[in-house]
């Protein structure tokens, strides 16, 4: 059971980077925002799995704290980029 949780955590974490990579090759601003939104959801899911792993004793609190800090920073960056991209896409050039 725990190995399945860890595997799910790793899948969602690696999906963040894969979707960011796809966003960098987006065909439009809308596609860029969509791919980053998927990354944001995957980053949040990764944090959820970390919470489960530490609650079950599979991860130590020290390891959990480090990964949660890093994951939260990634999540904040993604949210900021998405918000900025949405705001910038509404501004029409003259």
Buried (B, 14 or more C-beta within 10 A) or exposed (E): EEEEBBEBBEEBBEBBEEBBEBBEEBEEEEEBBBBBBBBBBBBBBBBEBBBBBBEEEBBEEEEBEEBBEEBEEBBEBBBEBBEEBEEEEEEEEE
